Structures are given as C-alpha cells and as structure tokens.
C-alpha cells in the first residue's frame, strides 16, 4: 500500500529516510527550513563503519568512498606532536567497509540531496510547519498551504520545532564543553585522524576529508558565546592551536577566515518517553543528541532512519504499535552511546586519572558492530 509521508527537515536523517521510504514506494514530501538546504554548512564529519553501513543501504556508499577519505587507523599524539601510538580503527560496519571515512560535511549533504532528488520525492525549501495535528496528520505550513499525511516525521535537528509542536518537553542540556571546527588544507602526511589529549585544550584533532582537505577541531570548556565576536574566530582558534606540534603548525597557519570557523557547545538530549504522538514521530537529533566525543551523532541519526524505514516497510499498520517498536528498538542503543559520549567529556572536565577509557571504547565498539 502506498502511503503519504511528510519529512520535516532535510539533514542527514531526513534525507536518508526520504530515500528509503521512496524506495519502498511511498509518496514523500520533504520540507526544509533553510532555502539552501544546508548545502554549504559545516566543516567536516567522521563517519564510522556503522554509519557507512546505513549509507550503503541508502545507495550512496560509492560516492561517499570516492569523495571522502577512507582510513583504518587512529593516531594519538603528545602535545609536542610526538606520535604516541597508532591504533587500528575497528570496522564496525563489517570487513567490507573501511573503519572510518572523513568527509567535508557539505560533501555528504550534497550526496544525500542528489539522492533525494533522484528518488522523486517532492521537496520544498524555505518552508516550515507551523501547526501539526497529531491524530489526523494535518499540517499547516509557513507558506500558507496545508496537507494531510499518513505519517509526519520530525527530522529537524537538535532544536526541533516539531518536538515542541507535539508537546515533547525534553530540551538540549549543555555538558560544559565546546568545540571549534574549521576546514583546512590537509597537513603533510595526514593519512588518518590524529588526536592530542591535553595542552591548551582538552582535545586537538584533525581528520583528513579528501586528497587535499581536512578538518581540524579543538575542544575546550564552554564559554559564554555572547562574549566571543565571530569576526575573531580565526584569531581565537589560531591562538588555542599555537602550543601544539605535529600537524598543527600547518593548521594554525591556515586559520585565517573567521567565516568558515564554527564554535558550538556540546549538548546532551535523550527523549525518555515515547518518540511519537499520534501520527508524528521524531528521528535523529530531534529525539537524541550527544557530544561528538565518539563521532556517533550522524551515525545514530542514520540508524534511526534505517530502522524506522525497515519497520514501516514490514508493517500493515502505521499506528502506535510500529512507532512504539521503533522507539523501543532504538532507545537502549542510543542511550548507551549518549551516556558514553557524555562520560568521556566529563572525565576530561574533571581531570579523572582513573578513567577506564579503554573499557568504555571496547564496549562501544562491540555495541556499534551489532546491527541496529
């Protein structure tokens, strides 16, 4: 049976879900608030094997592997730049996929945009939902139009308007940390992610995103964002980078354009109760979000899209039963990832010397290797 679906939000989760539902034969309207479909937003993204596994199901893995930078290792460096160890990256998506792919975030977004366009979904940009009736699936839009759908999916991110419209009370909570991110030229010899713990920041990391590109990030205690002038972002990130060796002198020299640098607080979000109200269901960051300490935010969103699409494709009824099953299947796994991501940050904030980081990482690797 062909059903009608409205996807609110054209980010990673919304785009992937749209493609999967169109492949199953459903009529999908995708509505995105940003007129440019977020096609240029963001610096870089680290996609681990479990994210790659979903992108293969979406049908875009060949482009991701071609346009990104696959690798199978993680380097840990001292603040001086001395290489302490290079560890193999677990292939959580299976032996036929690399452990990790680094990408420019706009590159991943464009791949998913192209897949949505090719799927035949109806797309409207610069439009938002202003009213959502949970029981009937009736939606009013900011452009004055209305529609009625068998299912409405809130995939509109951390500060989801859909979550608010349907009366879900949870909101993001800052964890006490923040991150500076910037796209940079790939430093000489950078073949995999390199991370430094300690120095002027909690973490200094750099991930290759292509033959000539990378993205760099610095994690520090969060500050009042209103006290930081965006025109000084390049100078501030360069100042924080000054004490690091290894690839960082090249990175520091490249930090000249404040408009491409992003400063973001770390937040925690997990909707504990139902993820749906009537015909409206939440996916991705609208339902859960975690600090990027495990690089699992996009992966968890992609897994949501895959699980929801699979359940909808095998269910004759799209009522409470299937939407509750979706939440119950996702919640335990997402909780472990969210809690572990926050825990890593709390250990850094507290200067914990007895933190069982290897044990936590081992548990997460085993969890992520299992299919969602």
N, C-alpha and C positions, 0 to 999 in steps of 0.2 A: 504494500500500500504506500502510495506517495503521500508524504505529509509535508506541512509547511513549517519552516523553522526561521526564526529571526535570531541572528547572532549580533549582539551589541558589543562592538569592539573588534578592531582589526589588527590586533597584535599577534604574538606567536600562537597563543591558544586559540583565539577566534579564527585566525586564518587556517590553521591546521584542521580544526573541527569543521569548518566550512567545506574544505576539500573532501574530507572523509564522508561527510553527510551527502554531498553531491554525488560522490561515487556510489553511494548506496541508493541513489535515485530520488532523493528528497529535494524539494524546492527550498532554496535557502536565500534569504535576504541578509546581506551583511551591511551593517550601518556603523560607520566610524566617525568619531567627532572631529578628528583632525583632517582638514581639507587635503593635506599632502600625504595622508595615510601613513604618517610617521616614517616616510621613506628615507629620511636623512638623519633621523635621531639616533644618538648613541655612538659609542666609540668601538667597543669590542665585546665579544661574547665567547665564553669557553663552553663547548658542547661535549659532554662526556658520552660514553657509549650508550647509556640508557636513553639519552636524547636522540642520538643518531639512529637508534633502533626505531623510534617513532617516526623520525623524518624519512626513513626508508619506507614505512607504511604509507606515509603521505605521498610518496612518489618523487621526492626531491633529493634523495641522497646523492645521486651522481653529481648534481650541480653543487651541493654542499661540499663534497670531497674535492671537486675541481676548483671551486672558487675560494675555499678555505685553506687551512694549513694543517693537515693531519700529522699527529705525532703520538709517540708511545712512551714518553718519559716525563719526569718532573725533576727539575734541578733545585736543590736547596743550597743557598749561598750564604756566607757570612756578610755582614755589612760592608766589609772591605772589598767584597767581590770574589773572595776565595770560594771555590766550589767545595762544599762540604760532602755532598752526595748527589748522585743521580739515580733516581728510583724508577723502575718500570711503572707505567700507568696501567692500571687494571682495565681490561677490555670488558666493561660491564654490559656492553651491547652484544657480546658474542665475539668469537675468534675471527669472524669475517669482517669486523668493523674495527677501525682504529680505536685506541683508548680515548683519544681526545682530538677534537678539531677546533682550532682557533679561527674566528671569523670576524670581519667587520660586521657590527650589528646591522647597519643599513644593508649590507650584502645579503644577510639572512632574510631580512624583511622583504627585500626585492624578490628573492626567490619564492617566498611564500605568496607575495602579491601576484606574481606571474602565475602561480599555481591556482590561486583563487580565480583570476581572470579566465584561465583556460578551463576551469571547471564549469563555467556557465552560470555561476551564482550571480544574483543581482547585487550590485554594490552601490551604496550611496555614501558620499564623503561630505564632511562638514555638517553632519546631521546627528542629533542626539534624541533619545527617548525622554519625553517629559512626563509621561504618565504610563504606568504599566498595571493592568488589571490581572491579578494573579490567576484567578479562577477561569476567566474566559480567554486569556491570552490576547486581549485587546491592548493595543499600544498607540499612544499619541506621540507624534514626532515634532521636533522643533521647527520643521518647515511647514507645519500646518496639516500634514497628512496623517492618516491613521491606518492601522492594519490589524488583522486578527490572525493568530498563529496557533498551530498545534503545540509548539514549544518555543519559549523565549530563553535564550542563553545569555547570561551576563558574563561577558569576557572582557570587561572594561577596566581591568587593572586594579592596582593597589587601592586607589581612592574611588572605587567603583560607585557610580551613581545608581546602577541597578541594585546593588546591595542595599543602598539607602532607600530606594523607592519601594522595595518589597519588605522593608521593616526588619532586616537583619542588623542587629545592634553592634556587632564587633567592628572595631576600627583598628588601624595600624598603631602599634606602640613602638616608639624608638628604643633601641637596645643600648644606646650610649656610644656607638661608633659611627664613623662616617668614612666615605671613600672619595678620593679624587681619581678621575679617569680621563685618559687622553689618548687619541690615536697618534701614533708616532711612526717614523720610518723604522723598519726592522733593524735592530742593532746588529753589528757584525757578529756572526757566529751563533745567533739565537735560533736554535732548532727545536726548542720546546719551552714550555713555561718555566721560568726561573723565579724563585721566591726567596725573599730575605725576611727573616723574623728578627725584629729589634732595630736599633738605630733611632733615628728621629721619628719614626712611625712604628706602629705595630707590625705592619706588613708592607713590603715594597715588592711588587710583582710586575712581570712583563710576559705577555703571551704573543707568539707570532700569529698573525692573521692572514698572511699571504706572502708571496715571494719577496715583496718589498715593504710590507706593512706589519705593524704590531700594535698592541695597545698596552699602555702602562697604567698602573694603579698604585695608590698609596692609601693605606688605611690608618686612621688616627681616631682619637677621642672626638666625639662630635662637638661642634661649636654652634653658637647662635648664628644661623645662616644670614640673619639680617645685618650682622656686623662685617660680612665679607662682601666687598664690592666686586661684582662679576668681572669688571674690567681689570682686576688684579689677579684673576685666577691663574694665569700663566706664571706670573712672578711668584705667587704663593706656592704653587706646585713645584716650581723650579727650586725655590728655597728649601722645601722639605726634601727634595731629591739630592741636595748638594752633598750630603755626607756619605752617599752610597757609591760603591765601586761596581765592578762587573760591567753590565750594560748601561749603567745609569749615567755616566758622563755623556754618552751619546744621547740618551733620552733627555737629560736635562737641557742639552743644547737645542733640542727640537721643541721645547716647551715655550713657544713664542706667541701663539694665537689664543687669547683667552676665550674666544667664542666657541672653540671646539672642546673645551675642558668642562667636565661635569663634576659637580660636587653634590653628593647625596648622602643623607643619613641612612643607617641601617634600621630597618623596621621588622617587627615580628607581627604576623597575623595568622590566626587559625580560627575559622568559624567552627565552633564546637557543636552546635546543634545542627538541624537539617540544613542542607545546602540548597534547598528549593522551597518555594512557596507556590503551591498550585502548579501552574504550567511554566513557572520561571525557575531556572536553575543556574547556579554560579559555577564557573570554571576558572582555573588558573589563579592569578594574583587576586582576583575578586573574592576567592574563597580562602586563600592561604598565601603567605609570602614569607620569605626567610632571608637573612643576610647572605651575601654571596660568598661566605667563607668556605662552602662546599661546592660552589659553582653549580647549584642544582635548581635555581629558580625557574629558568626556562624549561628545564627537563621535567620538573614536576607539572608545569602547565601543559606541556606536550603530552605527558602521560594521561592527564585528565581528559584531554581531547580524544585520545585513542580509546580509553576505557569507556567514556560516555558513548562514543560512536559505536563501539562494539556492542554495548548493551542495548542501545536503541535499535540496532540492526537485527537483533535476535529476539526482540520483544514485540508481541502483538499489541500490548497496551503501553502507552506512554504516561501512565499515571504515577501515583505516589510510589508504587512498588518498585518500578525500574529506577526512579530517581533516588529513592532511598538506598537501593542496592548500589548505585554508583557512589554515593557518599560513603556508605559503609565499606566499600572495597577500597576507596582511596584514603580515607581518613587515617587509619593506623600507619600506613606507609608515609604519608605526608607529615604526620605528627613526628615520627622519628627523624625525618630529615630536617624539619623546622627546629626541633629541640636540639639536635646535634649542631646545626649551623649556629644557633644562638650560643650554645655551650662553648664552642671554640672561641667565639668572641669574648665571652665572659671570662674564660681562662686568661686571655690576653689582657683584658681590662684589669683583672685582679692580680696580674703577675704571678699566677699559680706556677709553682715549681714542681708539683707532683701530679700535674695533669696527665691523664692517660690518653694522649693524642693517638698513639699507635693503635690502642684498643678501640677507640672510637672510629678511627678510619677503617679498621678491619671490619667492624660491624656494618658500617655504611657501605663498604664495597660489596659485602655479601648480600646486603639488602637490595642494592641497586642492580645487581646481576640477576636477581629474580625478576621475572616478567611482572609488570604491574597488574 
